[in-house]
Amino acid sequence: MSATETCDVVVIGGGPAGSTTASFLARQGHDVTVLERARFPREHVGESLLPFCYGILDELGLIAEMKQRFVRKPGVRFLDTDGVTQTTWCFGSKIQDPSFLSFHVIRSEFDQLLLDHAAEEGATVREQTRVDAVDLDGPDGRAVVEACGADGQRLRFSARYVVDASGRDTFLANRMRTKTAHKELERTALGSHWQGVDYAGGLADGLIQIVYTGGDKQGWIWVIPLGTDRVSLGVVMNTAHYRRQRQLLKDQGHGDWQLALYLQEILSSPFIERITSGATRTWPVAVNGDYSYTVGAKWGPNHALVGDASAFIDPIFSSGVYLAMNSARLLAGALDTQLRTGGADGAAAMEEVYERIVGAYSLVDKLIRLFYTPETINFAQLGKAREAFSDTDHYVNAMSLQHFLLAGDFFEQSHRYSSFVDSLRDPKLFRRYQKLVIDRPEFDEDTCDHGCEPVFHPDLAGHELRRAELGI
């Protein structure tokens, strides 16, 4: 065992939540050590960012780099099971600043960018360092963290505060037994990357595609343009359906049943079958299952949980990275108060921040449950319903709410938005919403009219060549 190292904060995990926490804390003058078990870059799913990420990236000083490296994202297109019925939401129709054009990212590269930035801000970053024990009852109220380094050396750290940003490993929650699965949101995702895909349906304009799969699958397909000839394509389905199909394919003798299931499910969509005709899958199929959960105790006198280590819910609205990064930004502000003043002021700051964080996650959870009850509201069909514009104010307000929800405005007005989502579950109120809100000509378009130039900009070419050389 090496000598014990001391610092203000140990952050477990170097993903978006951990890196963002470390960057802001280091910028505020705190001694921060990040312990990341992997060697970056490492592959990760979840490549599409919400517009509300823009402000955080700008605050970190990374916007210029983001604009050079990644495809831009002007909106989202929901497509029904028939491959025809659609609704397109263009962020620029409601967001009147540069953030309306968000990003699609290569997660391995994006996460590396955030981790490197934390080091540039002054945090000590240790990759290939696996935390295996945390004692929250160390001397003088400090936490003691034990880990195994890249060379097998045993490491020990004494910190005033431990931030668990270990992602879906949920390091502290597992040991404190405070993790609860979302049984009603049991889903399994299968995904891969493709080349040669036909950039139809707004893909050439940078729109992420969300395609309903229907039936007992209770799922959806995502299509994300990550480059000029690189698409992330995956499917999410009810885990019960996944298990039934897995067994059927095994019984039929499929050696690679995961690939067979993946292709079976994505090609059940007429739209996907059409755009992938002649295309080539370039990655192995990745499978992630039963991933929705929440954690009860999220902070204490010398520890806090942030990002996926605190909760993870379905990725249908591309909310995960934003929830993680903004939670981390808010947490860093509260921890700054906690570390500098402690006592009642520190506790009050932490309490207030986690009230906002929990409110945001609860709101997204409601919105996801609404998506999975298409008999109540089908996002792909919103553009086809007929209306009566008898209440203009109600129409404008509801449209603004819907756009900002899809853009990521979860933290600032979560109670207001939560009431709006609840209203859509009330049959009478939803019928009123359907009459007054839903029909807009632009919803029937499959483009946001930005064209290829700002979305697939000239800087991409150099980065795509570099990625090909590095195998990223």
C-alpha positions, -999 to 999 in steps of 0.1 A, spaced: 0 0 0 14 34 -10 13 64 13 -21 79 18 -27 109 -5 -49 137 7 -71 160 -13 -103 179 -10 -125 158 -32 -121 123 -48 -143 118 -78 -151 82 -87 -155 80 -124 -143 102 -153 -174 102 -175 -194 134 -182 -207 137 -146 -173 131 -130 -153 152 -155 -178 181 -152 -178 180 -114 -140 179 -114 -136 207 -139 -158 231 -119 -144 222 -85 -108 226 -97 -117 259 -113 -130 270 -79 -96 262 -64 -102 228 -48 -78 199 -48 -96 173 -69 -86 137 -78 -105 118 -104 -102 80 -103 -113 63 -136 -112 26 -140 -109 26 -178 -83 39 -202 -98 66 -224 -109 68 -251 -134 40 -243 -166 33 -263 -199 44 -249 -235 47 -262 -256 78 -259 -244 100 -287 -270 128 -291 -269 159 -269 -298 182 -260 -296 220 -268 -294 227 -231 -260 211 -230 -247 240 -250 -245 265 -221 -225 241 -199 -201 233 -227 -197 271 -233 -191 277 -196 -164 250 -197 -148 267 -227 -154 238 -251 -179 252 -276 -153 260 -303 -138 225 -301 -173 210 -302 -182 229 -333 -150 217 -351 -154 180 -342 -190 170 -343 -222 170 -364 -248 196 -354 -283 186 -343 -312 210 -351 -341 189 -339 -359 155 -336 -382 136 -360 -407 111 -345 -419 85 -370 -448 61 -365 -448 24 -371 -462 29 -407 -430 46 -418 -450 76 -430 -468 94 -401 -443 118 -386 -438 149 -364 -407 170 -366 -396 193 -338 -371 220 -348 -354 236 -317 -349 268 -336 -386 275 -337 -385 283 -299 -349 287 -290 -336 321 -302 -299 317 -295 -270 296 -309 -279 266 -286 -308 256 -309 -282 238 -330 -270 211 -306 -245 182 -313 -243 146 -322 -210 132 -307 -187 103 -309 -189 94 -272 -154 80 -269 -140 113 -282 -165 135 -264 -158 119 -230 -120 121 -236 -125 158 -244 -143 164 -210 -117 143 -190 -88 161 -206 -104 194 -198 -107 185 -161 -70 179 -161 -64 212 -178 -85 229 -151 -61 215 -125 -77 182 -114 -55 152 -109 -67 124 -133 -58 88 -128 -70 64 -155 -70 26 -152 -75 31 -114 -103 10 -100 -119 20 -67 -127 -10 -46 -135 4 -12 -147 36 4 -149 42 42 -171 72 49 -163 70 86 -126 79 84 -106 100 108 -119 136 114 -150 130 93 -130 124 62 -136 96 37 -109 70 29 -109 56 -7 -89 26 -16 -81 17 -52 -59 -5 -75 -37 14 -99 -28 6 -135 3 -12 -124 -15 -32 -97 -3 -9 -69 -26 -4 -40 -36 32 -35 -52 51 -6 -68 86 -6 -81 107 23 -107 132 11 -130 157 27 -156 147 2 -162 118 -22 -183 122 -53 -196 90 -68 -198 95 -106 -193 58 -113 -222 57 -138 -242 26 -140 -217 8 -118 -234 27 -90 -205 21 -66 -218 37 -34 -255 28 -40 -247 -9 -44 -227 -9 -12 -253 12 7 -281 -9 -8 -301 22 -18 -306 14 -55 -342 5 -67 -349 -7 -102 -377 8 -123 -397 -24 -129 -423 -7 -150 -396 7 -173 -377 -26 -179 -361 -21 -213 -332 -36 -233 -313 -18 -260 -292 -31 -289 -271 -8 -310 -244 -5 -336 -229 18 -361 -234 17 -399 -220 31 -431 -237 36 -465 -271 45 -449 -294 66 -471 -296 100 -453 -334 103 -458 -361 116 -435 -341 146 -423 -309 127 -415 -292 149 -441 -304 179 -421 -290 164 -388 -323 153 -373 -322 124 -349 -349 99 -358 -371 82 -332 -392 54 -348 -420 37 -329 -420 -1 -331 -455 -7 -317 -472 -38 -303 -460 -55 -272 -424 -44 -279 -433 -10 -263 -401 3 -278 -384 25 -304 -355 27 -328 -330 55 -329 -310 67 -359 -283 93 -352 -261 108 -380 -226 109 -364 -207 119 -395 -209 123 -432 -211 85 -436 -216 72 -400 -249 64 -383 -257 51 -349 -287 28 -352 -303 10 -323 -335 -4 -309 -350 -4 -274 -377 -29 -265 -396 -42 -235 -374 -67 -217 -401 -93 -217 -403 -91 -255 -365 -93 -257 -364 -125 -236 -391 -142 -256 -374 -134 -289 -340 -144 -275 -353 -178 -266 -370 -183 -300 -339 -174 -318 -318 -197 -297 -343 -225 -303 -340 -219 -340 -303 -225 -338 -290 -189 -343 -253 -189 -332 -253 -151 -330 -288 -146 -317 -280 -110 -306 -272 -99 -341 -302 -119 -354 -325 -102 -329 -310 -67 -336 -316 -71 -374 -350 -86 -369 -362 -56 -348 -347 -27 -367 -357 -41 -401 -393 -45 -389 -395 -7 -395 -403 1 -432 -382 33 -428 -352 15 -414 -354 -12 -440 -354 14 -467 -325 35 -455 -302 5 -447 -307 -12 -481 -271 -17 -493 -256 -3 -460 -230 -20 -439 -228 -25 -402 -194 -15 -390 -195 -23 -352 -204 -54 -332 -239 -52 -316 -238 -38 -281 -265 -49 -257 -276 -30 -225 -305 -43 -204 -327 -34 -175 -310 -1 -170 -336 21 -154 -332 27 -117 -331 54 -90 -311 57 -58 -326 68 -24 -299 85 -4 -281 109 -27 -258 128 -4 -244 130 31 -219 149 52 -189 138 31 -203 122 0 -226 128 -29 -239 108 -59 -242 124 -93 -252 114 -129 -260 78 -136 -246 68 -102 -276 87 -87 -303 76 -112 -307 64 -148 -339 65 -168 -347 55 -204 -327 74 -230 -356 81 -254 -352 119 -252 -314 119 -252 -315 134 -217 -288 114 -200 -257 135 -207 -274 167 -200 -289 154 -167 -255 142 -157 -235 174 -167 -260 199 -153 -264 179 -121 -226 180 -118 -224 217 -125 -250 224 -98 -233 200 -74 -199 216 -78 -215 250 -68 -230 235 -37 -199 216 -28 -179 248 -31 -201 262 -4 -199 230 17 -161 229 15 -156 266 23 -182 272 49 -197 238 60 -223 238 87 -259 250 80 -249 270 49 -233 240 33 -262 217 41 -287 242 28 -268 245 -5 -267 207 -9 -304 204 0 -314 231 -25 -293 216 -53 -306 181 -48 -342 193 -47 -336 207 -82 -318 176 -94 -345 152 -82 -372 175 -97 -355 173 -131 -352 135 -130 -388 131 -119 -400 153 -148 -380 133 -174 -394 101 -158 -429 114 -163 -422 124 -199 -408 90 -206 -438 72 -192 -460 94 -214 -440 83 -244 -446 47 -235 -483 51 -234 -489 60 -271 -526 53 -267 -526 85 -246 -502 106 -268 -482 95 -298 -454 120 -305 -452 109 -342 -489 116 -347 -490 151 -333 -485 168 -366 -515 150 -382 -542 159 -357 -568 186 -366 -573 216 -344 -594 246 -336 -573 277 -329 -598 292 -304 -573 298 -276 -541 313 -290 -524 319 -257 -530 283 -246 -517 271 -279 -485 292 -278 -477 283 -241 -483 246 -246 -462 245 -278 -434 263 -260 -436 238 -231 -433 209 -255 -404 223 -274 -384 232 -242 -391 198 -227 -376 181 -258 -347 206 -257 -338 198 -221 -353 225 -199 -357 201 -170 -341 220 -140 -354 255 -139 -392 250 -141 -396 213 -134 -428 218 -113 -445 238 -140 -436 213 -167 -445 184 -145 -480 198 -142 -482 201 -180 -472 164 -184 -498 154 -158 -524 173 -178 -517 152 -209 -527 121 -189 -561 136 -181 -584 125 -209 -605 158 -209 -574 180 -207 -556 160 -234 -586 163 -258 -584 201 -253 -546 200 -259 -553 179 -290 -578 204 -304 -558 236 -296 -521 227 -299 -512 199 -322 -516 209 -358 -487 230 -372 -476 229 -409 -439 226 -400 -446 194 -381 -453 176 -413 -419 185 -428 -389 161 -424 -364 189 -423 -356 220 -402 -344 239 -433 -308 244 -422 -292 224 -450 -260 204 -449 -235 232 -445 -239 241 -408 -247 205 -398 -220 185 -418 -195 214 -418 -161 214 -435 -142 208 -403 -156 173 -400 -135 159 -429 -102 162 -410 -116 147 -378 -132 118 -397 -99 110 -414 -82 111 -380 -108 88 -365 -104 63 -393 -67 62 -387 -71 57 -350 -100 33 -352 -123 56 -331 
